[in-house]
Amino acid sequence: MGNDGKKRFAVLLCAEDSDYVKKKYGGYFGVFVQMLAEEGETWDVYRVAAGDFPDDGDIAAYDGFVITGSFSDAHGDDLWIRDLLILLKKLNSFNKKVLGICFGHQLFASLKLPDLLSIIECHQDEVWELPPKAEVMAWSNKTGIEMFKYGDHIMGIQGHPEYTKDIILHLIDRLLHHNLIMESYADEVKANVENHEPHREAWKKLCISFLKGRLW
């Protein structure tokens, strides 16, 4: 909590904003603030993928942290990823609330917690086994562990509860433009997106309740 008595949270941004998301949503930081922020709170952003990290002295001032998705490999050897793992270990030791989304969810597998095993499959990084202290909260045959919590202060979600249909469709076009996916696959995913409505309000309520200590 800040010196002014307001609850304070930080988004650890693990990807560069596309021009489209920056213009329409104020970047991914804006997307998360729109989803999670409530009146009277202070939200900051640290662009960790660009080497911007909170100082050790600043960590205590925050009530919780959100780790975003990324195009990077959660088990990569980039300097910023190594520094982020060091930060996560500190947050874990301080029992800070940490909500990991996609890349953040996968990154928890790199914390060297006891008996943890993860399977990495390119963009679809997956966590299939968890340590005894962790609790699986959601599971699917396609991805394995969709959501888990470790203690009362860490929660990982494989999917993207912050995404709107607009953001997803833009991301598909972006991946297709850079030849990262086939056009046939892009068409299939777009059709699937158009035909299904994500339960964004339910996910929003869950994420807010966890981050702000209303679940446990």
N, C-alpha and C positions, 0 to 999 in steps of 0.2 A: 504494500500500500504506500502511496506517495506521501510526501510531507504534508500535503493539503488534505489528507484523509480520504481522498478518492481512490477507488480501486484502480490498479494500473496493470495493463497487459501489454505484451509485445508479440509481434509477428516476426518470426525468423524466416525471411523470404529466401527461398532456395532456388529461384529461377529468375531470369530476366523477364520483364513485362513485354508483351508484344505491343506494337503501336496501337492496335485495335483495342485491347483491354485497357491500355493506359488512357486512351482517349475517352472510351465509353464508361469505364468503371473507376478511373483513377488508379489503375494498376491492380494487381492481385491483393495488395494491402487493402485497397478500397473494397474489394469483394469480401474479404474476411471481416472488415469492420462493419460493413452493411449487414452481414450475417450474424455476427456475434456481439457487437457493442450494444450496451444499454446506457440509459441516461446517467450522467454523473461519473462516467468512467473515462480514464485516459488510455489511449492506445498509441503505441509507438511501433516503428518498423526498423528492423535491422536487416540490411541486405547482405546476408551472410555469404551468399555465393560470390559477392564482390569483395569479401573480406571485412565487412562491417559487422563487428560483434559488440555486445554490451561488455563494459568493463566489469571486473569482479565486484567492484563496489556498488555497481548499479543493480546487480541481480537481486539483492535483498528487497529492493523497492517494488519489485513486480509480484503480483498475485498469481500470474500464470503466463504461459508461453504457448504459441501455436507454431508448429513447424509445417511449412507448406510442401506442396508437391515440387517436383523438379524433373528435368530431362536427364539429369545425371544419374549414374549408377550409385545406389546407396552403399555399395561396397567398394566404390572407387577410391583411388589414392590421391585425389586432389587435396591440396593443402587446406582449402576451406572446409572440406568434408572431415578431415582429421581434426581441425580446430572445432568443428561443430560437435564431433563426438566427445571431445574434451569438455565442451560446455554442457552437453547432455549429462555427462557423469556428475558434473557439479550440481546441476539442477536436480538430479536424482538424489544426491546426497543431502540436498537442502529440502527434499520433499516438496519441491515446487510443482504445481500443476502443469503438466505438459500434454498438449493435444497434438498428436502426429497424424498428418494427412498424407496418404499414399507414400511418397518418398520418406516422410517423417515416420510413418508406420513401419516401413522397412528398415529405417535407420536404427530403430530400437534393437534390431537383431544384431547390430554391431557393437552393442554395449558390453559384450562378454558376460552377460548374466548367466548363471549356472544352467547347464543342460539345454541351451538354446540352439536350435538348428534352423537355418533358413535356406530356401532354394531360390536361386536367382535365375530368372529367365528373361534376359534383355529388358524390354520396357515393362513386362509383367513380372516384376519382382514379387516373390511370394514368401510368406512365413507359414510353415506347416507344423512346427512344434514349438512349444513354449516351456519355460521353466516352471517348476512346481508352484511357485508363488503367483504365477500369472493365471488369469481366468479368461477363457474364450467366451466372448459375448455374442459373436455372430460367425457363421460358417457357411461356405458354399462349396459345392463339388468342383466348380470351375476354378476358384481362386484359393481355396483352403481357408485359412483364418482371415475373415473379413474385418473382424474387430476384436480387440482384447484390451484388458487392463492389467497393469502391474502395480500392486498395492492400490492405494486410493489416489495416487497422484499422476500416474501415466496411463494414457489411453491412446491406442493406435487404431486408425480406420484406413483400410485399404483403398476405398473409393474416394470420391470427391464430393462431399455434401455441399461444398460451397459453389459448385458449378451450376449455372443455369443452362438451359438448352442452347441459348445463344452462344455461350462460351464454349460449350462442347462442339457445336457445329463449326465455329471459327477455328478451334484447335484441329479438327479433322482436316479442314482446308489448308491449314498451315503445315501439317504433317505431310499432306499430299503434295503441296507445293515444293517441299524439300525432299521429295521422293523417299520418305521414310515409311510410307504405306502404299499398297497397291490401290489403284482407282476402284477396282471391284470391291475391295474390302471397305474403302471409304463409303461407297454407295450403300453397302450393307449396313454399316454402322449408322449412317445418316437415317436410313429407313427405320432402324430400330429406335433411334432417338426420337424421331417424329411420332412413332406409334406408342411410346410409353411416357408416362408422366412420373418423374422422380418425386419421392415423398420429402421434399425439401423442408417443409415446416416441421415435420417430425424429427428430421436430422438436426435441424437448427436448434430445436428444443433440447435434444439430447446433448449436443455439443456445449451449449450454453450452461446447461445444468451441471455437466461434468466440470467444466472449466471454473465455474464459480461455486463449487462445493455443495451443490444441491442434490446430488445423487447419493453420496455415501457420507 
